C-alpha cells in the first residue's frame, strides 16, 4: 500500500498572531471571513512541551501553556489563528525568505475594486497588481498586502478561461463587421465558404492554418490577430495578455530581471528540411504555406526532448508560434515561457530563439511569419 493511501485533502491552515482580537476584526470586517468558533486552551507543562518544543520550559514553568484559538472560514476553507498567552507570542518579523514562512492567497472577482476598497480603509499594499501564468492553470493577477501581524496576503483574480475556438470566432466576426463585409463577401475574398465562416464565427469549428491565413488575407490583418484574446494586441507573449510566466507587456516590474540561459543557433524557416534532428530528438517539418506575399506557415512536430534553435537575423517582420499539442518552451533573449496547447507567443523575426519540447509526449507547433 502506498504511503499516501487514505490521505484525502487539506483540512485547515493555521497562523500564529500577536493580538487575536485585532486579527479577528481585520479578517471579518475587511475581508469577509466568518468567525466559527473561539476557544481558550490551557495545557499542562509536559504536554505543551511535547507539542510546541522544549525551549519554552522556563517560560511556562509552574503554570503550563495557554493559547487563544479562533476558527475563521471563507468560501468553505477553514483558517485558524492562534495567540499564545503563555508563553507570550513574539512579533512576526515578516520575512518570507525564512523557512517555514507562509502567506495566504484570497480569490476575488475584481481585484481593482477590492484593492481600492481596502486602501480606502487604510490598508497598505506591498506591490502593484501583477499578472502571472503558470502552465496548466488559468492566467491570473495578484497583489500583496500585510495583515496586522505582517503576514503576507495575496488578492488573486483568475482570468476567465476562453477557448481558442471562441477567441477565433469572435475575432473573425469583429473584423468582418468593422470592414462592413457580409459572410458571402468575405467568402469571395478569402476562398472560405460562407457556411464554414458561419461555423467559425459561432465557435463551432476551428479553422485550419491555411484557412486562417486565407482569412487574414481576406480581412487585411496579421494571421495571429485572431488568436489574441487581450485588449492590447502588441503583447509579445501568449494568450493575448502578455502574462505567460511573467509581467504584462513583457516588461518586468522595477528591480526584476528576466533571465534566459539559452543561446539559439540554427536555420531560417526557408531552409528548414522536411526532417531534422534537434540536440536530443527528431523534428518533422511540414510547409502549410511557403513564403509568398511575405507570409509563411510551417508546422513542426517535436519528439520528446527535441529542440530547434534559430539564430535570428536581418529579416523584418513578426513570427507567431502556436502550440497545437504538448508543451513547448520558447526562449528569447528578453523572455522565456512554456506554452501549452492553444497558447501563442509573438515576437520579432530578427530575434534569436529556441523551441524545446519540455513535455512527456510529442509536441506540435505552428510557426506563422509575416511582414506588417
ROMAR-589219 format. One record per residue: residue in three letters; x, y, z of N, C-alpha, C, O in turn. Coordinates in pm, whole numbers, plus 50000, padded with zeros to 5 digits. Example, Ala and Ser with C-alpha at 12.3 -4.5 7.8 and 13.67 -1.06 7.14 Angstrom:
ALA513194943150780512304955050780513204967050780514244966850846;SER512854977550708513674989450714512905000350787513415011450804;
This chain:
UNK500854988050000500005000050000500895012550000501895013150071;UNK500505022549918501265034949911501205042450044500205041750116;UNK502285049550075502335057150199501185067250206500645069850313;UNK500795072850089499765083250087498345077850086497395085650088;UNK498175064650085496835058950082496025063750201496495063150315;UNK494825068350176493965073150283494025088050308493195093350381;UNK495005094950249495065109550261494075115550161494155112650042;UNK493155123850209492065128450123492085143450093491365147750003;UNK492865151350163492885165550133493395173950248493855168650350;UNK493315187050232493775196550334492585200250422491525203750371;UNK492765199550554491675202450648491625217250685490555223250682;UNK492775223150720492785237350755494205242750751495165235150741;UNK494325255850759495595262850773495595269950908494535273250961;UNK496795272350963496895278851093498005289251091499095286751040;UNK497735300951148498735311551161498775316051307497735317251372;UNK499965318551359500125323851493500175339151484500895344751401;UNK499415345851571499345360451567499625366151706499595359051806;UNK499905379051709500285385651835499065390551913499075390652036;UNK498015394651841496815400151905495595394451833495245399051724;UNK494955384451892493865377351825492645386251804491965384951702;UNK492335395051896491195404051879491365412451752490445413751672;UNK492555417951737492865426251620492765418151491492245422951391;UNK493275405751495493245397251376491825393651336491475394751218;UNK491005389551431489625385851401488865397751342488105396051247;UNK489075409551397488415421551345488835424251200487995427251116;UNK490125423151171490645425851037490045416150934489565420350829;UNK490085403350964489655393350866488135392950850487645390150740;UNK487385395650955485925395250944485375408450887484495408250802;UNK485885419550933485335432550892485785436650752484995442150676;UNK487055434050718487585438850590487625428250481487515431450362;UNK487775415550518487955405150417486795395450408486815386350325;UNK485785397050490484575388950475484635375050534483765366850505;UNK485635371950616485685358950683484565358150787484105368450838;UNK484145346050818483155343850924483825337051043484595327551027;UNK483535342151162484065336051285483195324051321482005325651350;UNK483785312151320483045299851350483165295651496482225290051553;UNK484305298251556484505294151696485705301551753486615305451680;UNK485695303451886486865309151953486955302852091485995303052169;UNK488105297152121488275289452244489655291752304490655292852233;UNK489705292452438490995293152507491355279352559490505271952608;UNK492635275952547493125262852591494255264652692495125273252675;UNK494225256452797495325255752894495875241552888495135231852899;UNK497205240352870497845227352851498915225452958499725234452982;UNK498915213953022499925211453125501315211753063501495209552943;UNK502295214653149503655217153102504195205953014504685208552905;UNK504095193653061504675182352989504105181152849504855179352753;UNK502775181952835502135180352704502415192352614502585190852493;UNK502485204152674502775216052594504165215252532504365218352415;UNK505135210852614506505209852563506625199452454507445201052363;UNK505845188852461505845178752355505335184852224505905182552117;UNK504245192652234503605197952113504335210052055504395211451933;UNK504875218752138505385231552090506885233552111507425243952074;UNK507555223652171509005224552180509525226752320508915234052398;UNK510665220552354511225221152491511795234752527512005237452645;UNK512055243352429512675256252459511745265852532512155276852568;UNK510465261852556509535270452630509415266352778508605271952852;UNK510215256852820510075251352956510195262153063509415262453158;UNK511155270853049511365281153150510205291153154509795295553262;UNK509685294653036508645304853028507315300153088506545308253138;UNK507055286853082505745281953130505855274153260504865268453306;UNK507035273853320507255266053443506255270153551506095281953581;UNK505595260353607504685262653717503285266853679502405267353765;UNK503045269853551501715274353513501165267253390499955267353366;UNK502045260953310501605254353188501465264153072501705276153087;UNK501085258852957500915267152838499465271352821498555264452866;UNK499265282852757497915287852734497865295052599498755302952567;UNK496835292452521496665299652396495185301652365494315294352414;UNK494915311752282493565315452239493455312152091494295316352012;UNK492425304552052492295299751914490985304551854489915302851914;UNK491055310451734489865314651660489815306851529490805305851458;UNK488645301351498488435294151372487605303051280486455306351311;UNK488195307051168487505315351069487285307350942487975297350918;UNK486345311650861486025304350739485705314150627485065324350649;UNK486175310850506485865318550387485665309050271486585301750234;UNK484495309150213484225300550097484415285850126484815278350038;UNK484135281750249484275267650285485665263750330485865252550375;UNK486645272850320488015269950364488205274850506487895286350538;UNK488715266050593488905269050735490335273850760491305267350721;UNK490435285450825491725290950863491705293751012490795300551061;UNK492695288651085492765290751229493845300951261494915301151200;UNK493565309451358494545319151409494665316851560493665315551630;UNK495905316351607496105313851750497085323851809498105327351748;UNK496745328551930497615337552004498055330452132497225326152212;UNK499355329452152499875323352274499895333752386500415344752369;UNK499335329952497499325338552617500485334752708501135343352767;UNK500735321652720501875316452796502465304652719501845294052712;UNK503655306552661504475318552658503875329152565503095325752476;UNK504215341352584503655352252505504185351752363505375349652340;UNK503275353652267503665353352125504565365152092504165376652114;UNK505785362752039506635373851996506145378951860505445371751789;UNK506495391151820506065396351690506685388651575507805383551585;UNK505945387751465506425381151343507335390651266506965402151244;UNK508535386151225509465395351155509025398951014509535408550956;UNK508075391350958507575394750825508505391150711508335396150600;UNK509485382650736510475378850634510075365850566510215355050624;UNK509565366750443509105354950371510245346050323510015334950276;UNK511485350950335512605342550291513015332450396513835323550370;UNK512455333650517512775324250625511995311450607510785311750582;UNK512665300050620511985287150605510825286150702510945289850819;UNK509705281050653508525279850737507575291650726506435290850771;UNK508035302650667507145314150647506055310450548506245301850462;UNK504915317050560503795313550474503025326050435503195336650495;UNK502175324750335501255335450301499915329350266499815317350241;UNK498885337550264497535332950235497045340250112497115352550106;UNK496545332850012496035338749888494505338249888493915327649909;UNK493875349649864492425350949871491895353949731492305363649669;UNK490975345549682490405347449549489385358749551488555359549641;UNK489445367549449488495378649439487945379249296488555373849203;UNK486795385649280486205387149147486795398949072487075398048952;UNK486985410049142487515422249079488625427749167488365434249268;UNK489845425149128490995428549213491165443649227491585448449332;UNK490835451149122490975465749127489985471649227490345480349307;UNK488735466849223487715471949314488035468449460487955476949548;UNK488405455749484488705451449621489925458849676489935463149791;UNK490945460149594492145467449639491785481849675492225487049777;UNK490975488349590490565502049617489795503349748490005512749824;UNK488895493649774488135493949898489035492550020488855499450121;UNK490015483550010490915481350123491835493450145492115497250259;UNK492295499450036493145511350051492355522750114492895530450194;UNK491075523850079490225534150140490065531850291489855541250367;UNK490175519050331490055515650473491395516650545491495513450664;UNK492435521150474493735523250536494715511850522495785512150583;UNK494375501550444495275490150427496395493850329496145499750224;UNK497625490450365498785493150281499155480750200499085469550252;UNK499545482550073499925471549985501415471549960502035482149947;UNK501985459449953503415458149923503695460149775504745465449739;UNK502765455949690503035455549545501895461949468500825464749521;UNK502175464049339501105467449246500375454749207500575444149267;UNK499525455749107498815443949056499655437848945499895444248842;UNK500105425648966500995419048871500335406848810499655399448881;UNK500535404448680499975392548616500945380848623502155382648634;UNK500415368848617501245356848617500475345648548499245345348550;UNK501215336548488500585324848426501435312648454502605312148416;UNK500855303048521501535290548549500965279948456499755277748457;UNK501805273148375501275263248282500335253348350500625248148458;UNK499195250948285498195241748339497145248448425496195241948468;UNK497305261648451496345269248530495865281248450496575286048362;UNK494655286248479494195298348411495115310048446495655310548556;UNK495305319448352496095331348385495445338848502494225338848515;UNK496255345248585495705353048695496605364748726497745365448680;UNK496065374148805496865385448850496675387049001495665382749056;UNK497655393249065497625393549210498315406149262499065412749190;UNK498045409349388498785419749459498955415149604498215406549651;UNK499915420949673500275416249807500095427449909500505438849886;UNK499465424050021499315433150134499725425950261499975413850259;UNK499795433150371500115427350502498885427650591498125437350590;UNK498705416950669497655417450772498255424550895499415428650889;UNK497525426251004498045433851119499325428351179500055435651246;UNK499625415351157500845409451210501975408951108503035403251136;UNK501765414850991502785414250887502755401350807503675398850729;UNK501715393150823501565381050742501145385250602500205392950585;UNK501855380250501501575384150363500275377950314500055365950329;UNK499445386150256498205381650194498225385250047498635396350011;UNK497785376249962497625379149820496145380249787495335372349834;UNK495795390149707494495390449642494725384849502495615389449431;UNK493935375049463494135368149335492855368849253491775365049301;UNK492975373549130491845373649037492215364848918493125368048842;UNK491505353748902491755344848789491035349948665489915354948672;UNK491715348548552491115352448426490175341348380490525329548385;UNK488985345248335488035335248286488635327748168489235333748079;UNK488475314548167489015306348060488165307847935486945305747938;UNK488795311347825488115312647696488755302947600489985302547589;UNK487965295147531488525285247440489095292047317488685303047280;UNK490045285147253490655290447131489605292447023489675302146948;UNK488615283447015487565284846914486755297546937486395304446842;UNK486465300647063485695312747094486485325247059485925334947006;UNK487785325147088488635336547056488675338746905488475349946857;UNK488925327946831488995328946685487685334046628487675343046544;UNK486585328046673485285331846619484945346346643484475353246552;UNK485165351046766484815364946797485705374646722485245385246679;UNK486985371146704487905379846630487505380946484487465391946428;UNK487205369746422486815369946281485545378346264485455386646174;UNK484575376246352483315383646343483545398646364482965406846292;UNK484385402346462484665416446489485265423346366484825434146327;UNK486285416846307486965423146193486045423746072485995433946003;UNK485315413046047484385413145933483355424345949483045431345853;UNK482825425946070481815436446094482425450246077481795459246021;UNK483675451946126484315465046113484605468445967484665480245930;UNK484775458145883485015460345739483685461445662483675463845541;UNK482575459745735481235460145674481105450045561480575453045453;UNK481595437945588481525427045491480475416945535480375413745653;UNK479705411845439478795400845469479585387845467480735387545422;UNK478965377045515479635364045508479955360345364481025354945335;UNK479035363145273479255359745131480415367845073481215362544996;UNK480495380545111481605388745060482955383945112483925383345037;UNK483015380545242484265375345296484595361845234485765358845210;UNK483585353645208483805340745142484445342745005485365335544967;UNK483955352744932484505355544799485935360744809486785357444726;UNK486215368944912487565374644929488595364444975489775365344939;UNK488145354645054489095345445119489115331445059490075323945081;UNK488075327744983488005314144931487505304145034487585292145011;UNK486985309045147486425300445251484895301245240484345312245231;UNK484225290045241482785290045220482045297845329482495298345443;UNK480915303845292480125311545387479635302545502479555307045616;UNK479295290045471478825280845574479925278145677479665277945797;UNK481165275945628482275273445720482595285945801482915284945920;UNK482525297645738482745310245808481745311945922482105316346031;UNK480495308545896479455309745998479765300646117479575304546232;UNK480225288446089480575279246197481745284546279481755283546402;UNK482755290346211483925295946280483505307346372483925307946487;UNK482675316446320482265328046399481425324146521481465330946623;UNK480685313146511479865308546623480655300046721480115295546822;UNK481945297746693482765289746781482485274846769482825267146859;UNK481885270646659481555256646639482595249246557482525236946545;UNK483565256446501484605250046421485905257846438485895270046451;UNK487015250746438488345256946443488955256646304489105245846246;UNK489305268246248489865268246113491255262046109492025263246204;UNK491565255445999492915250545979493835262445957493355273545933;UNK495145260345965496075271545945495995277445805496035289645793;UNK495875269245698495705275345565494455284045559494475294845498;UNK493345279545620492115287545623492345300445700491875311045658;UNK493065299645811493345311445892494155321645814493885333645820;UNK495145316945739495965325945658495125332345549495275344245520;UNK494225324545486493345330045382492405340545440492135350745377;UNK491895337945561491025347745626491785360645656491255371545639;UNK493035359245702493815371145734494045379545609494005391845614;UNK494295372645496494475379845370493165386445326493165397845278;UNK492045379245344490755384645302490295396345386489535404845339;UNK490765397045511490355407845602491435418445621491175429045678;UNK492635415545573493715425345581494295427045719494635438145759;UNK494425415945794495055416445927496145405845934496205396745852;UNK497025407246034498085397246053497465384046097496465384046168;UNK498035372546056497435359446088497235357046237496265350446276;UNK498135362346322498005359346465496965367946534496655365646651;UNK496405377946464495435386846526494255379046583493735382346689;UNK493835368546510492665360946551492875353146680491915348946743;UNK494135351046720494415342846837494765351146959495095345647064;UNK494695364446948494975373047062493675375547136492675379547076;UNK493685373247269492465374747348492415387447430491365390947483;UNK493565394547442493605406147530493295419047457493155419247334;UNK493175429947535492895442947476494105448147400493955454347294;UNK495275445847453496485451047391497045440647296497495430047339;UNK497015443647166497435433747067498925434347038499395427846945;UNK499675442047116501115442647094501885434247194503115433947189;UNK501185427447286501895419347384502675408247317502155401947225;UNK503905405647359504725395647292504465381347333504865372247260;UNK503795378847448503715365247500502285360847518501425368847556;UNK502035348147491500825340047499499505346147539499465356747600;UNK498425339547505497055342247546496625356847534495575360547587;UNK497395365047465496975378447435497145388547546496855400247524;UNK497595384747663497695394647769499105396047823499315402747923;UNK500085389747758501465391647798501835385447929502885388747985;UNK500995376347982501245371648117501755357348123501665351148229;UNK502285352148017502715338148017503995336648096505085336148040;UNK503865335848227505015333348312505785345848348506885344748403;UNK505255357748320505995369748354505095381848354503905380648328;UNK505635393648381504845405748390504255409748256504785405848152;UNK503155417648256502475421548134503375430248048504305436548096;UNK503045430347916503795437847817505245433347806506065440247745;UNK505585421847865506945416947858507935425347937509145423347925;UNK507445434648019508315443448095508235439848242507145439548300;UNK509375437048304509385433248445509185445448534509575456548496;UNK508585443548652508495454648747509885459348785510865452048770;UNK509965471548834511265477248870512015467848964511465462849062;UNK513285465448931514115457049016514075442348981514805434449039;UNK513215438448884513135424448844513905422648714513985431848633;UNK514455410748694515185407548572514725394148519514625384448594;UNK514445393648388514115380948325515395374748272516175381548205;UNK515635362148300516885355548264516605343748174515685335848200;UNK517375342348067517315330347984518725325147965519655332947946;UNK518885312047971520225306347965520555300447829521625294647809;UNK519605301947732519835295747602520475305447504520225317447510;UNK521315300147413521925307947308521525301847175522235293147124;UNK520385306247116519865299746997520825299746879521535309546857;UNK520845288646803521615287446679520995276946590520935265346631;UNK520545280146473520225270546365519705277646241520195288346207;UNK518695271746170518385276346034517185285446023516315285346111;UNK517125293445916515965301645882514835292345838515105281445788;UNK513545296545855512445288145811512565284045665512205272745629;UNK513045292845581513145289545438514095277945414514005271145312;UNK515005275645505515985265045489515615252345564516395242845567;UNK514425251945625514075240445707513865228045621513115228645523;UNK514505216945655514295204545582512975198245623512345202745719;UNK512545187745554511315180945592511495173245721510525170245791;UNK512765170045753513035162745877514425166645924515345168145844;UNK514565168246055515875171646109515995165846247515005161546307;UNK517205165746298517455161046434517865172746521518845179646492;UNK517105175046629517465185246725518555179846815519035168646795;UNK518965187746914520015183447007519725169947071520665162547102;UNK518455166447091518175153547155516845147747106516075142447186;UNK516575148846977515335143146929515005147746788515545157746741;UNK514115140446722513765143246583512695153946574511815154946660;UNK512775162246467511775172346437511315170446293512145170046202;UNK510005169246271509435168146137508825181446098508025187146173;UNK509205186445979508715199445931507745197345816507995188945729;UNK506645204845813505685204245703505295218545666504775225945749;UNK505545222345541505135235545495503625235545471503135227445393;UNK502915244545535501485246445510501275257945412500295258245338;UNK502205267245414502205278145317503625283245306504145289145400;UNK504265280945192505645285345174505675300545156504655306545122;UNK506845306745179506925321245173506325326845044506785323644934;UNK505315335045059504615340844946503865352944999503185351945101;UNK503985364344931503355376544980503785379345124502995384045207;UNK505045376445151505645379245283504995371545397505085375845513;UNK504335360145369503725351845472504175337445454504185332345341;UNK504535330745563504785316345557504145309645677503975315945782;UNK503775297045662503215289145771503875275445765503805268645662;UNK504515271345875505195258445878504835251346008504735257546114;UNK504645238145997504335230146115505565222146155506235216246070;UNK505855221946284506965214046337506415204146439505665207946529;UNK506795191646425506425181346523507695176946593508595171246532;UNK507755179746723508965177446800508825164846885507885163546964;UNK509765155746868509805143946954510135148247097510605159447119;UNK509875139647192510175142747332511655146247346512515138547304;UNK511955157647404513335161947423513925169647306515025174947318;UNK513225170247192513765177047074513745192147094512905197447166;UNK514665198947028514745213547036515235219146903516015212746833;UNK514765230946870515205237946748515665251846785514975259146856;UNK516855255446736517405268646765517475276646636517865271346532;UNK517105289346642517075298146526517945310246556517755316446661;UNK518875313946469519835324546501519285338646487519955348246524;UNK518055340046432517555353446404518265358946282518775351146201;UNK518305371846267518975377646152518395391246120517925398446208;UNK518455394645991518025408045950516635408245886516215418645836;UNK515915396845888514615396645825513605404745906513405402146024;UNK512955414545843511945422345915510655414445931510425404745858;UNK509825418546023508525412246038508345405446171509135407146263;UNK507275397646179506845391246303506675376346280506295372046170;UNK506945368446383506635354146379505755350946499505945356246608;UNK504795342046476503905337646581504055322546597503985315146498;UNK504245318046718504305303746748502975299646811502535305746909;UNK502355289346755501085284246806501285269546841501625261546754;UNK501075265946967501225252147009499905244746991498885248747046;UNK499945234046912498755226146886498575215046989497455211747027;UNK499685209247033499625198547132500955197747206501985202147156;UNK500905192047327502125190747407502485203747477501655212747492;UNK503725204647520504245216447590505565220547527506495212547519;UNK505655232947482506845237947413507365250247487506625259747512;UNK508635250047520509275261547582509855270447473510545265647383;UNK509585283447481510115293247387511085302147463510725308247564;UNK512315302847415513335311147479513825321847383514265318747272;UNK513745334447425514355345547355515295352447452515325349047571;UNK516055362147403516995368947492516275376347603516775377247715;UNK515075381847572514375390447668513405382947759513095387847868;UNK512925371347717511955364147798511925349447760512405345347654;UNK511355341547849511165327247828509785323547878509295329247975;UNK509145313947812507825309547855507565295447807508135291147706;UNK506715288247876506295274847832504855275847787503975280047862;UNK504595271747662503265272347602502655258447599503345248647568;UNK501385257547630500635245147616499645246547502499525257247444;UNK498935235747468498035235647354497065247347359496395249647460;UNK496985254847246496095266247238496745279447272496145289947250;UNK497985279247327498685291547365499575296347251500015288347167;UNK499835309347248500645315147142501725324247199501615329147312;UNK502775326447121503795336447153504085344247026504105338546917;UNK504305357047039504535365946924505815373746948506035378647059;UNK506675374946846507975381246865508515385946732507995382346626;UNK509565393946737510225399046618510985387846548511695380146614;UNK510855386646416511525375946341513045377046345513745367246321;UNK513545388846375515015390446378515635385246507516855384446518;UNK514795381646606515315377546737515795363046736515095354446683;UNK516965360046792517355346046811516355339146904515875345346999;UNK516045326546877515035319746956515255304646956515925299146869;UNK514685298247055514825283747070513475277947110512775283447196;UNK513105266747046511885259547079512265245747131513015238547065;UNK511755241947248512095229047308510825221847352509945227847413;UNK510745209047321509645200847374510005197047516510885188747538;UNK509325202947613509635200447754508605191247818508625189047940;UNK507695185747737506675176847791507075162247783508175158847738;UNK506165153647826506415139247827505875132347703505985120147689;UNK505285140147611504725134647487505195143347371505605154647393;UNK505135138247246505495146547131504645159347127503505159547173;UNK505225169847071504545182747064504425187246919505265183946836;UNK503375194946891503165200446757503105215646768502435221046856;UNK503805222346678503975236746683503785242446543504315236946446;UNK503035253446531502885260646405503635273746415503505280846515;UNK504435277046313505115289946306504535297746189504525292946076;UNK504055309946216503495318646115504375330946107504525338146205;UNK504945333445991505795345245973505175354645873504605350145773;UNK505275367845899504685377545808505325391145830505945393645934;UNK505165400045732505625413745745504405422545763503415421245691;UNK504495431645862503345440345891503445453145810502585461845820;
